[in-house]
Amino acid sequence: MSSLTRGGKNAFRNLIRTGSLALIVGLSIGLALVMVLSLKAVQSKIDTVKSSIGNTITISPAGARGFEGGGEPLTETDLKTVANLPHVTKTVKTMNDRLEPSTDTSLASAIDPGTLGQRQQRGLSSRNTNDAPPPDDRPDRQATQTGTRTFTIPVMVAGTNDVSSSTAISGNKLTVTSGKMIAAGKDTDTAIIGKALASKNKLKVGSTFTAYGSTITVVGIFDAGNQFANSEMMMPLTTVQRLSGRTGEVSSAIVTVDSIDNIDKVQKSASLKLGSKADIVTSQDTSKEALDPLTNIKSIATYGLIGSLAAGAVIIFLSMLMIVRERRREIGVLKAIGASNIKVVLQFVTESFVLTILGSIVGGVLGVILSNPILNTMVATSTSGTANAANGAGRFGPGFRMAGAGSIIRTATQGIHTAIGYDILIYGLLAAIVIAVLGSAIPAWFISRIRPAEVMRSE
């Protein structure tokens, strides 16, 4: 009888012990399978969250936010140093400007000032003592005021050097509804305008209007999804710089990094290059808040996997050590009739492998049944604590983070579920082989080295 056959039959010599070992090892392997499935599901979710949050950095002049604040504009030379940094894949530069109707452009704004616009203008005008008192937003007092002037919303224009992302207007995604997109890399007197601005001024593709004293041709009309953005227009960056007399100046830039993991590194490098000239804002804090619970789950699953595999190996090791010691006489007889050390070890490894396979079957069933419930429990536990901390910090903590940070975290951890593929089954089989070999080969090897005469004498 070969060593493999003898080892396979020996696995069932004691059915009670075999069943107990299969169950205990099955629990260990089942936990290991749950941890492997959890790691795979969480890593997939981490990759999805990273891609959805984005890997961009916004650079603006120090002290400025849009048309508020102060400071000095950035230059193309400043941004060129950033574009050449490692991990930077693209730099989208923008020049924003406001055109006063009847003064800077023939266009009329598509936005009615309303109460909010009048109130903001009153606040701005009150800072200048040379201005006449702004109109009150209450009709019963407007008629009694003297020296008031009519306030109109300016027409916003954005010059950009890249329209591939189509988000140069107020951060909104643009959809071209008529005509075509501008050629951002060329210095041409062309513009693509929002549909509200086009409707207000009765413009269509091919129509012209004046801006900065020049004639501008409409090459396209876009829809950005809201009234404010649809009342703006976009032109090539160099065109806006030339017409406005601000050649080489840039209002802001969006820098794309090759990976969200490199955002912090690029931000620090850009800060060193630009110094106090620029304010740099990233989504790093948001991404960290969203990824923290997922990273915690990944760590738990990793430690759980290591612990379960170690437990399975120890269980098999102790069990096989006990079995081998019980069969000292049998080993002595086998060696006395000519069995080599390798054949003795192979017999016990085979027996251990059969026991491990039985445990793997039990563990596989348990892993499939329990993987999603255990993963959901880890997600709920990790998400609850992190989200509550984020919301608390958002209200009262350092940095005054958004109170909605908790909702970002919960969104990031939604929809995680495990899935078993052929790769998991292959990994599970390899793990079973490793556990079986490590758990039985060592004790069998030591016991096989004894001399038959010593065994027979001790008996």
The 8 nearest C-alpha neighbors of each residue, nearest first, counted from 0:
[[1, 5, 4, 2, 3, 6, 8, 346],
 [2, 0, 4, 3, 5, 346, 6, 342],
 [1, 3, 346, 5, 4, 6, 342, 345],
 [4, 2, 6, 1, 5, 346, 349, 7],
 [5, 3, 7, 1, 6, 2, 8, 0],
 [4, 6, 2, 8, 7, 3, 9, 1],
 [7, 5, 350, 346, 349, 9, 3, 4],
 [6, 8, 4, 350, 5, 10, 9, 349],
 [9, 7, 5, 10, 6, 11, 4, 12],
 [8, 10, 6, 12, 11, 7, 5, 350],
 [11, 9, 350, 8, 7, 12, 354, 6],
 [12, 10, 9, 13, 14, 8, 17, 7],
 [13, 11, 9, 10, 14, 8, 17, 16],
 [12, 14, 11, 16, 15, 17, 10, 9],
 [15, 13, 17, 16, 11, 18, 12, 10],
 [16, 14, 18, 17, 13, 19, 20, 11],
 [15, 17, 19, 13, 14, 18, 20, 21],
 [16, 18, 14, 20, 15, 19, 21, 13],
 [19, 17, 21, 15, 16, 20, 14, 22],
 [18, 20, 16, 22, 21, 17, 15, 23],
 [19, 21, 23, 17, 22, 18, 24, 16],
 [20, 22, 358, 18, 24, 19, 357, 25],
 [23, 21, 25, 19, 20, 24, 358, 18],
 [24, 22, 20, 26, 25, 21, 19, 27],
 [23, 25, 358, 27, 21, 26, 22, 311],
 [26, 24, 362, 358, 22, 361, 28, 23],
 [27, 25, 29, 23, 24, 28, 362, 30],
 [26, 28, 24, 307, 30, 25, 311, 29],
 [29, 27, 31, 362, 25, 30, 26, 359],
 [362, 30, 28, 366, 26, 32, 31, 27],
 [29, 31, 33, 27, 32, 28, 26, 307],
 [30, 32, 304, 28, 34, 307, 29, 33],
 [33, 31, 29, 35, 34, 30, 366, 28],
 [34, 32, 370, 30, 36, 366, 31, 35],
 [33, 35, 300, 37, 31, 304, 32, 36],
 [36, 34, 32, 38, 37, 33, 31, 39],
 [37, 35, 39, 33, 38, 34, 417, 32],
 [36, 38, 34, 40, 35, 39, 41, 33],
 [39, 37, 35, 41, 36, 40, 297, 42],
 [38, 40, 36, 42, 37, 41, 43, 35],
 [41, 39, 37, 43, 417, 38, 42, 416],
 [40, 42, 44, 38, 43, 39, 37, 45],
 [43, 41, 45, 39, 44, 40, 38, 46],
 [42, 44, 40, 46, 41, 45, 39, 47],
 [43, 45, 47, 41, 42, 46, 48, 40],
 [46, 44, 42, 48, 47, 43, 49, 41],
 [45, 47, 49, 43, 44, 48, 42, 50],
 [48, 46, 44, 50, 45, 49, 51, 43],
 [49, 47, 51, 45, 50, 46, 52, 44],
 [50, 48, 46, 47, 52, 51, 45, 259],
 [49, 51, 47, 48, 53, 52, 46, 54],
 [52, 50, 48, 53, 49, 47, 46, 54],
 [53, 51, 49, 50, 48, 286, 54, 282],
 [54, 52, 51, 50, 55, 49, 259, 282],
 [53, 55, 259, 256, 255, 258, 262, 52],
 [54, 56, 255, 254, 53, 256, 253, 281],
 [55, 57, 281, 254, 253, 280, 255, 58],
 [58, 56, 253, 280, 279, 252, 281, 254],
 [59, 57, 279, 252, 251, 278, 253, 277],
 [58, 60, 251, 278, 277, 61, 250, 252],
 [61, 59, 277, 72, 63, 73, 278, 276],
 [60, 62, 277, 278, 276, 63, 70, 59],
 [61, 63, 69, 70, 68, 60, 64, 278],
 [64, 62, 68, 69, 60, 61, 67, 65],
 [65, 63, 67, 66, 68, 62, 59, 60],
 [64, 66, 67, 63, 250, 95, 68, 59],
 [67, 65, 64, 68, 63, 69, 96, 95],
 [68, 66, 64, 65, 63, 69, 62, 70],
 [69, 67, 63, 62, 64, 66, 70, 65],
 [70, 68, 63, 62, 67, 71, 61, 66],
 [69, 71, 62, 61, 63, 60, 72, 68],
 [70, 72, 60, 73, 69, 61, 276, 63],
 [73, 71, 60, 250, 248, 249, 74, 70],
 [72, 74, 249, 60, 248, 250, 77, 71],
 [75, 73, 248, 77, 76, 249, 247, 72],
 [74, 76, 78, 77, 247, 79, 248, 249],
 [75, 77, 79, 74, 78, 80, 247, 73],
 [78, 76, 74, 75, 79, 80, 73, 273],
 [79, 77, 81, 75, 80, 76, 82, 74],
 [78, 80, 82, 76, 81, 77, 75, 83],
 [79, 81, 78, 83, 82, 77, 76, 84],
 [80, 82, 78, 79, 83, 84, 269, 77],
 [83, 81, 79, 80, 84, 90, 87, 78],
 [82, 84, 81, 80, 79, 85, 87, 78],
 [83, 85, 81, 82, 87, 86, 80, 265],
 [84, 86, 87, 83, 265, 82, 88, 256],
 [87, 85, 257, 256, 88, 84, 261, 265],
 [88, 86, 256, 85, 84, 255, 89, 82],
 [89, 87, 256, 255, 257, 86, 90, 82],
 [88, 90, 255, 254, 87, 91, 82, 256],
 [89, 91, 254, 253, 82, 92, 255, 252],
 [90, 92, 253, 252, 161, 160, 254, 89],
 [93, 91, 252, 159, 160, 251, 90, 249],
 [92, 94, 159, 251, 158, 250, 249, 252],
 [93, 95, 250, 158, 249, 157, 236, 159],
 [96, 94, 157, 156, 250, 158, 93, 97],
 [95, 97, 156, 155, 157, 98, 94, 239],
 [98, 96, 155, 154, 153, 156, 99, 95],
 [97, 99, 154, 103, 153, 104, 100, 155],
 [98, 100, 153, 103, 102, 104, 101, 154],
 [99, 101, 104, 102, 107, 106, 103, 105],
 [100, 102, 105, 104, 103, 99, 106, 107],
 [103, 101, 100, 99, 104, 105, 98, 211],
 [102, 104, 99, 98, 211, 210, 100, 101],
 [105, 103, 210, 100, 209, 106, 101, 102],
 [104, 106, 209, 101, 100, 208, 107, 210],
 [107, 105, 104, 100, 200, 108, 208, 101],
 [106, 108, 100, 109, 200, 105, 199, 154],
 [109, 107, 110, 154, 152, 153, 106, 196],
 [108, 110, 196, 230, 199, 195, 107, 111],
 [111, 109, 108, 112, 152, 230, 227, 226],
 [110, 112, 113, 109, 152, 151, 108, 116],
 [113, 111, 116, 152, 117, 151, 110, 114],
 [114, 112, 116, 111, 115, 117, 136, 118],
 [113, 115, 117, 116, 136, 118, 112, 137],
 [116, 114, 118, 117, 113, 119, 112, 136],
 [115, 117, 112, 119, 118, 113, 114, 120],
 [118, 116, 120, 114, 119, 115, 121, 112],
 [117, 119, 121, 115, 116, 120, 114, 122],
 [120, 118, 122, 116, 121, 117, 115, 123],
 [121, 119, 123, 117, 122, 118, 124, 116],
 [120, 122, 133, 118, 124, 119, 123, 125],
 [123, 121, 119, 120, 125, 124, 118, 126],
 [124, 122, 120, 121, 125, 126, 119, 127],
 [123, 125, 121, 126, 127, 122, 120, 130],
 [124, 126, 122, 127, 123, 121, 128, 132],
 [127, 125, 124, 123, 128, 122, 130, 121],
 [126, 128, 125, 129, 124, 130, 123, 131],
 [129, 127, 130, 126, 125, 131, 124, 132],
 [130, 128, 127, 131, 124, 126, 125, 132],
 [131, 129, 128, 127, 124, 132, 125, 133],
 [130, 132, 146, 147, 133, 129, 148, 128],
 [131, 133, 147, 130, 134, 146, 125, 124],
 [134, 132, 121, 147, 131, 135, 124, 148],
 [135, 133, 147, 141, 136, 132, 121, 144],
 [134, 136, 137, 141, 133, 140, 138, 117],
 [135, 137, 114, 138, 117, 134, 118, 141],
 [136, 138, 135, 139, 140, 141, 134, 114],
 [139, 137, 141, 140, 136, 142, 135, 143],
 [138, 140, 137, 141, 142, 143, 136, 135],
 [141, 139, 143, 138, 142, 137, 135, 144],
 [140, 142, 138, 144, 143, 135, 139, 134],
 [143, 141, 140, 144, 139, 138, 145, 134],
 [142, 144, 140, 141, 145, 139, 138, 135],
 [145, 143, 141, 142, 140, 147, 146, 134],
 [146, 144, 147, 143, 142, 132, 131, 141],
 [145, 147, 131, 148, 144, 132, 133, 134],
 [148, 146, 145, 134, 133, 131, 132, 144],
 [147, 149, 150, 146, 133, 134, 131, 132],
 [150, 148, 151, 147, 134, 133, 117, 112],
 [149, 151, 148, 152, 117, 112, 120, 116],
 [152, 150, 112, 153, 149, 108, 111, 100],
 [151, 153, 108, 112, 110, 154, 150, 111],
 [154, 152, 99, 98, 97, 108, 155, 151],
 [155, 153, 98, 108, 97, 231, 99, 156],
 [154, 156, 97, 231, 96, 153, 98, 232],
 [157, 155, 232, 96, 233, 95, 231, 97],
 [158, 156, 95, 233, 94, 234, 159, 232],
 [157, 159, 236, 234, 94, 235, 93, 239],
 [160, 158, 236, 93, 235, 161, 92, 183],
 [159, 161, 183, 236, 184, 92, 235, 91],
 [162, 160, 159, 183, 91, 163, 184, 164],
 [161, 163, 165, 164, 183, 160, 167, 159],
 [164, 162, 165, 161, 166, 183, 91, 160],
 [163, 165, 162, 166, 161, 172, 167, 173],
 [166, 164, 162, 173, 163, 172, 167, 171],
 [167, 165, 172, 171, 170, 164, 168, 173],
 [166, 168, 170, 165, 169, 159, 157, 162],
 [169, 167, 170, 166, 171, 228, 157, 233],
 [170, 168, 171, 228, 167, 166, 227, 172],
 [169, 171, 166, 168, 167, 172, 165, 228],
 [172, 170, 166, 169, 168, 223, 173, 167],
 [171, 173, 166, 165, 223, 170, 174, 164],
 [174, 172, 223, 165, 222, 221, 171, 166],
 [173, 175, 222, 221, 176, 223, 172, 165],
 [174, 176, 221, 177, 220, 222, 173, 179],
 [177, 175, 221, 220, 174, 222, 178, 219],
 [176, 178, 220, 219, 175, 179, 221, 204],
 [179, 177, 219, 218, 204, 220, 176, 175],
 [180, 178, 219, 218, 177, 181, 175, 220],
 [179, 181, 219, 191, 182, 175, 218, 178],
 [182, 180, 183, 191, 190, 179, 234, 218],
 [181, 183, 184, 185, 180, 235, 187, 162],
 [184, 182, 235, 160, 185, 181, 161, 159],
 [183, 185, 182, 160, 235, 186, 161, 236],
 [184, 186, 183, 182, 187, 235, 237, 238],
 [185, 187, 238, 237, 235, 184, 188, 236],
 [188, 186, 189, 185, 238, 235, 182, 237],
 [189, 187, 215, 216, 238, 186, 190, 214],
 [190, 188, 216, 215, 187, 217, 234, 218],
 [189, 191, 234, 217, 233, 218, 192, 216],
 [190, 192, 219, 233, 220, 218, 232, 217],
 [193, 191, 232, 220, 221, 231, 190, 233],
 [194, 192, 229, 221, 230, 196, 195, 231],
 [193, 195, 197, 196, 229, 220, 221, 222],
 [196, 194, 198, 229, 230, 197, 193, 109],
 [195, 197, 230, 109, 199, 193, 194, 198],
 [198, 196, 202, 194, 200, 195, 199, 201],
 [197, 199, 201, 195, 196, 200, 194, 202],
 [198, 200, 196, 109, 197, 201, 195, 107],
 [199, 201, 197, 198, 202, 196, 106, 107],
 [202, 200, 198, 197, 199, 203, 196, 206],
 [203, 201, 197, 200, 206, 198, 204, 207],
 [202, 204, 206, 205, 197, 201, 217, 220],
 [203, 205, 218, 217, 219, 206, 178, 177],
 [204, 206, 217, 218, 203, 216, 207, 219],
 [207, 205, 217, 203, 204, 202, 216, 208],
 [208, 206, 216, 215, 217, 214, 205, 209],
 [209, 207, 215, 214, 105, 216, 210, 106],
 [208, 210, 214, 104, 213, 105, 215, 212],
 [209, 211, 104, 212, 213, 103, 214, 215],
 [212, 210, 103, 213, 242, 104, 243, 209],
 [211, 213, 210, 209, 214, 103, 104, 242],
 [214, 212, 209, 210, 211, 215, 188, 242],
 [213, 215, 209, 208, 207, 210, 216, 212],
 [214, 216, 188, 189, 208, 207, 209, 213],
 [217, 215, 207, 189, 206, 205, 218, 190],
 [216, 218, 190, 204, 205, 206, 219, 191],
 [219, 217, 204, 191, 178, 179, 190, 205],
 [218, 220, 178, 191, 179, 177, 204, 217],
 [219, 221, 192, 177, 191, 193, 194, 176],
 [222, 220, 175, 193, 176, 174, 194, 173],
 [221, 223, 174, 224, 173, 194, 193, 229],
 [224, 222, 173, 229, 172, 225, 228, 171],
 [223, 225, 222, 226, 229, 228, 171, 173],
 [226, 224, 227, 228, 223, 229, 222, 171],
 [225, 227, 229, 228, 230, 195, 224, 110],
 [228, 226, 230, 229, 225, 231, 110, 109],
 [229, 227, 230, 231, 226, 225, 223, 169],
 [228, 230, 193, 226, 195, 227, 231, 194],
 [229, 231, 196, 195, 193, 228, 227, 109],
 [232, 230, 155, 228, 229, 193, 156, 192],
 [231, 233, 192, 156, 191, 193, 157, 155],
 [232, 234, 157, 191, 190, 156, 158, 192],
 [233, 235, 190, 158, 157, 189, 236, 191],
 [236, 234, 183, 158, 238, 159, 237, 160],
 [235, 237, 158, 159, 160, 239, 238, 240],
 [236, 238, 240, 186, 239, 235, 241, 185],
 [237, 239, 186, 241, 235, 236, 240, 242],
 [240, 238, 242, 236, 241, 237, 158, 243],
 [239, 241, 246, 245, 237, 238, 243, 242],
 [242, 240, 238, 244, 239, 246, 243, 237],
 [241, 243, 239, 244, 240, 211, 238, 245],
 [242, 244, 240, 245, 241, 239, 211, 246],
 [243, 245, 241, 242, 246, 240, 239, 248],
 [246, 244, 240, 243, 248, 241, 247, 242],
 [245, 247, 240, 241, 248, 244, 237, 243],
 [246, 248, 75, 74, 245, 249, 240, 76],
 [249, 247, 74, 246, 245, 73, 72, 75],
 [248, 250, 94, 73, 74, 251, 93, 72],
 [251, 249, 94, 93, 95, 72, 59, 73],
 [252, 250, 59, 93, 58, 249, 92, 94],
 [251, 253, 92, 58, 91, 57, 93, 254],
 [252, 254, 57, 91, 56, 90, 58, 55],
 [255, 253, 90, 56, 55, 89, 252, 57],
 [254, 256, 55, 89, 88, 87, 54, 90],
 [257, 255, 87, 258, 54, 86, 88, 55],
 [256, 258, 86, 88, 87, 255, 259, 54],
 [259, 257, 260, 261, 256, 54, 262, 86],
 [258, 260, 54, 262, 261, 49, 256, 53],
 [259, 261, 258, 262, 263, 264, 54, 257],
 [262, 260, 264, 259, 258, 263, 265, 256],
 [263, 261, 265, 259, 264, 260, 266, 256],
 [262, 264, 266, 265, 261, 267, 283, 260],
 [263, 265, 261, 267, 262, 266, 268, 260],
 [266, 264, 268, 262, 267, 263, 269, 261],
 [265, 267, 263, 269, 264, 268, 262, 270],
 [268, 266, 270, 264, 265, 269, 263, 271],
 [267, 269, 265, 271, 270, 266, 272, 264],
 [270, 268, 272, 266, 271, 267, 81, 265],
 [269, 271, 267, 273, 274, 268, 272, 266],
 [270, 272, 268, 274, 269, 273, 267, 266],
 [271, 273, 269, 270, 274, 268, 80, 81],
 [274, 272, 270, 276, 271, 269, 277, 275],
 [273, 275, 271, 270, 276, 272, 277, 269],
 [274, 276, 277, 273, 61, 278, 270, 271],
 [277, 275, 61, 274, 273, 60, 278, 73],
 [278, 276, 61, 60, 59, 275, 273, 279],
 [277, 279, 61, 59, 58, 60, 280, 62],
 [280, 278, 58, 57, 277, 59, 281, 56],
 [279, 281, 57, 56, 58, 278, 282, 266],
 [282, 280, 56, 283, 57, 55, 279, 262],
 [281, 283, 285, 284, 286, 280, 55, 56],
 [282, 284, 286, 281, 285, 287, 262, 263],
 [285, 283, 287, 286, 282, 288, 281, 289],
 [286, 284, 288, 282, 287, 283, 289, 404],
 [285, 287, 289, 283, 288, 284, 290, 282],
 [288, 286, 284, 290, 289, 285, 291, 283],
 [289, 287, 285, 291, 286, 290, 284, 408],
 [288, 290, 408, 286, 287, 411, 291, 407],
 [289, 291, 287, 293, 288, 292, 286, 294],
 [290, 292, 294, 288, 293, 287, 289, 295],
 [293, 291, 295, 381, 294, 382, 290, 296],
 [292, 294, 296, 290, 295, 291, 297, 41],
 [293, 295, 297, 291, 292, 296, 290, 298],
 [296, 294, 292, 298, 297, 293, 291, 299],
 [295, 297, 299, 293, 294, 298, 300, 292],
 [296, 298, 294, 300, 295, 299, 38, 301],
 [299, 297, 301, 295, 300, 296, 294, 302],
 [298, 300, 296, 302, 301, 297, 303, 295],
 [299, 301, 34, 303, 297, 298, 302, 304],
 [302, 300, 298, 304, 303, 299, 297, 305],
 [301, 303, 305, 299, 304, 300, 306, 298],
 [302, 304, 300, 306, 301, 305, 299, 307],
 [305, 303, 31, 301, 307, 34, 302, 306],
 [306, 304, 302, 308, 303, 307, 309, 301],
 [305, 307, 303, 309, 304, 308, 310, 302],
 [306, 308, 310, 27, 304, 31, 309, 305],
 [309, 307, 311, 305, 310, 306, 304, 312],
 [308, 310, 306, 312, 307, 311, 305, 313],
 [311, 309, 307, 313, 308, 312, 306, 314],
 [312, 310, 308, 314, 27, 309, 313, 24],
 [311, 313, 434, 309, 315, 438, 310, 314],
 [314, 312, 316, 310, 315, 311, 317, 309],
 [315, 313, 311, 317, 316, 312, 318, 310],
 [314, 316, 438, 318, 312, 313, 317, 319],
 [438, 315, 317, 313, 319, 314, 318, 439],
 [318, 316, 320, 314, 319, 315, 313, 321],
 [319, 317, 315, 321, 320, 316, 314, 322],
 [318, 320, 322, 316, 321, 317, 439, 323],
 [321, 319, 317, 323, 318, 442, 322, 316],
 [320, 322, 318, 324, 319, 323, 317, 325],
 [323, 321, 319, 325, 320, 324, 318, 326],
 [322, 324, 326, 320, 325, 321, 319, 443],
 [323, 325, 321, 326, 327, 322, 320, 446],
 [324, 326, 322, 323, 327, 321, 328, 320],
 [327, 325, 329, 323, 324, 328, 330, 322],
 [328, 326, 330, 324, 329, 325, 331, 323],
 [327, 329, 331, 326, 330, 454, 332, 455],
 [330, 328, 326, 332, 331, 327, 333, 325],
 [331, 329, 333, 327, 328, 332, 326, 334],
 [330, 332, 451, 328, 334, 329, 333, 454],
 [331, 333, 335, 329, 334, 330, 328, 336],
 [334, 332, 330, 338, 336, 335, 331, 329],
 [333, 335, 338, 337, 331, 336, 332, 330],
 [334, 336, 332, 333, 337, 451, 331, 338],
 [337, 335, 333, 334, 338, 332, 331, 339],
 [336, 338, 334, 335, 339, 333, 332, 340],
 [339, 337, 334, 333, 336, 342, 340, 343],
 [340, 338, 342, 341, 337, 334, 343, 333],
 [339, 341, 343, 342, 447, 344, 338, 448],
 [342, 340, 344, 339, 343, 345, 444, 338],
 [343, 341, 345, 339, 344, 340, 2, 346],
 [342, 344, 340, 346, 345, 341, 339, 447],
 [343, 345, 341, 443, 347, 346, 342, 444],
 [346, 344, 342, 348, 343, 347, 341, 349],
 [345, 347, 6, 2, 343, 349, 344, 348],
 [348, 346, 350, 349, 344, 345, 6, 351],
 [347, 349, 351, 345, 350, 439, 346, 440],
 [350, 348, 352, 6, 346, 347, 351, 3],
 [351, 349, 6, 347, 10, 353, 7, 352],
 [350, 352, 348, 354, 435, 349, 353, 347],
 [351, 353, 349, 435, 355, 350, 354, 348],
 [354, 352, 356, 350, 355, 351, 349, 357],
 [353, 355, 351, 357, 352, 356, 21, 358],
 [356, 354, 358, 352, 357, 353, 359, 435],
 [357, 355, 359, 353, 358, 354, 352, 360],
 [358, 356, 354, 360, 359, 355, 21, 353],
 [357, 359, 25, 21, 355, 24, 361, 356],
 [360, 358, 356, 362, 357, 361, 25, 363],
 [359, 361, 363, 357, 362, 358, 356, 364],
 [360, 362, 25, 358, 359, 364, 363, 365],
 [29, 363, 361, 25, 359, 28, 365, 360],
 [362, 364, 366, 360, 365, 361, 29, 359],
 [363, 365, 367, 361, 362, 366, 368, 360],
 [364, 366, 362, 368, 29, 363, 367, 369],
 [367, 365, 29, 363, 33, 369, 370, 364],
 [368, 366, 364, 365, 370, 369, 363, 33],
 [367, 369, 365, 366, 370, 364, 371, 372],
 [368, 370, 366, 372, 367, 371, 365, 373],
 [371, 369, 33, 366, 373, 367, 372, 368],
 [370, 372, 374, 373, 369, 375, 417, 416],
 [373, 371, 375, 369, 374, 370, 376, 368],
 [374, 372, 376, 370, 375, 371, 369, 377],
 [375, 373, 371, 377, 376, 372, 370, 37],
 [376, 374, 378, 372, 373, 377, 371, 379],
 [375, 377, 373, 379, 374, 378, 380, 372],
 [378, 376, 374, 380, 375, 379, 381, 373],
 [379, 377, 375, 381, 376, 380, 382, 374],
 [380, 378, 376, 382, 377, 381, 383, 375],
 [381, 379, 377, 383, 378, 382, 376, 384],
 [380, 382, 378, 292, 379, 383, 384, 377],
 [383, 381, 379, 385, 384, 380, 292, 386],
 [384, 382, 386, 380, 381, 385, 379, 387],
 [383, 385, 387, 386, 382, 381, 388, 380],
 [386, 384, 388, 382, 387, 383, 389, 381],
 [385, 387, 405, 389, 383, 388, 384, 382],
 [388, 386, 390, 384, 389, 385, 383, 391],
 [387, 389, 391, 385, 386, 390, 392, 384],
 [390, 388, 386, 392, 387, 391, 405, 404],
 [391, 389, 393, 402, 387, 405, 392, 388],
 [392, 390, 388, 393, 394, 389, 387, 395],
 [393, 391, 396, 389, 395, 394, 390, 388],
 [394, 392, 400, 402, 401, 390, 399, 391],
 [395, 393, 391, 392, 402, 399, 396, 390],
 [394, 396, 392, 393, 399, 391, 397, 400],
 [395, 397, 392, 399, 393, 394, 398, 391],
 [398, 396, 399, 392, 395, 400, 393, 394],
 [397, 399, 400, 396, 393, 392, 395, 401],
 [400, 398, 393, 397, 396, 394, 395, 401],
 [401, 399, 393, 398, 402, 392, 394, 404],
 [400, 402, 393, 403, 404, 399, 394, 390],
 [401, 403, 393, 390, 404, 394, 400, 405],
 [404, 402, 401, 406, 405, 390, 407, 393],
 [405, 403, 407, 406, 402, 401, 389, 390],
 [406, 404, 386, 408, 403, 407, 390, 389],
 [405, 407, 409, 403, 408, 404, 410, 386],
 [408, 406, 404, 410, 405, 409, 289, 411],
 [409, 407, 289, 405, 411, 406, 410, 386],
 [410, 408, 406, 412, 411, 407, 413, 405],
 [409, 411, 407, 413, 408, 412, 406, 289],
 [410, 412, 408, 409, 413, 289, 407, 48],
 [413, 411, 409, 410, 408, 415, 414, 378],
 [414, 412, 410, 411, 415, 409, 378, 408],
 [413, 415, 416, 412, 411, 44, 410, 375],
 [416, 414, 413, 40, 412, 44, 41, 417],
 [417, 415, 371, 40, 414, 418, 374, 37],
 [416, 418, 40, 36, 371, 37, 370, 419],
 [417, 419, 420, 416, 36, 40, 39, 367],
 [420, 418, 423, 417, 421, 36, 424, 367],
 [421, 419, 422, 423, 418, 424, 425, 36],
 [420, 422, 424, 423, 425, 419, 426, 427],
 [421, 423, 425, 420, 424, 426, 419, 427],
 [424, 422, 426, 421, 425, 420, 427, 419],
 [425, 423, 427, 421, 422, 426, 428, 420],
 [424, 426, 422, 428, 427, 423, 421, 429],
 [427, 425, 423, 429, 428, 424, 430, 422],
 [428, 426, 424, 430, 425, 429, 423, 431],
 [427, 429, 431, 425, 430, 426, 424, 432],
 [428, 430, 432, 426, 431, 427, 433, 425],
 [431, 429, 427, 433, 428, 432, 426, 434],
 [430, 432, 428, 434, 429, 433, 435, 355],
 [433, 431, 429, 435, 430, 434, 436, 428],
 [432, 434, 430, 436, 431, 435, 437, 429],
 [435, 433, 312, 431, 437, 432, 436, 438],
 [436, 434, 352, 432, 438, 351, 433, 437],
 [435, 437, 433, 440, 438, 439, 434, 348],
 [438, 436, 434, 435, 439, 440, 433, 441],
 [316, 437, 439, 315, 435, 312, 436, 434],
 [440, 438, 348, 436, 319, 441, 437, 316],
 [439, 441, 443, 436, 437, 442, 444, 348],
 [440, 442, 444, 443, 439, 445, 437, 438],
 [443, 441, 445, 320, 444, 439, 440, 446],
 [444, 442, 440, 446, 344, 441, 445, 447],
 [443, 445, 447, 441, 442, 446, 344, 440],
 [446, 444, 442, 447, 443, 448, 441, 449],
 [447, 445, 443, 448, 444, 449, 442, 323],
 [448, 446, 444, 445, 449, 340, 443, 343],
 [447, 449, 446, 445, 450, 444, 340, 443],
 [450, 448, 447, 446, 451, 453, 454, 445],
 [449, 451, 453, 452, 448, 454, 331, 334],
 [452, 450, 331, 454, 453, 335, 455, 334],
 [451, 453, 455, 454, 450, 456, 331, 335],
 [454, 452, 456, 450, 451, 455, 457, 449],
 [453, 455, 451, 457, 452, 456, 331, 328],
 [454, 456, 458, 452, 457, 453, 451, 328],
 [455, 457, 453, 458, 454, 452, 451, 328],
 [458, 456, 454, 455, 453, 452, 328, 327],
 [457, 455, 456, 454, 328, 453, 327, 452]]
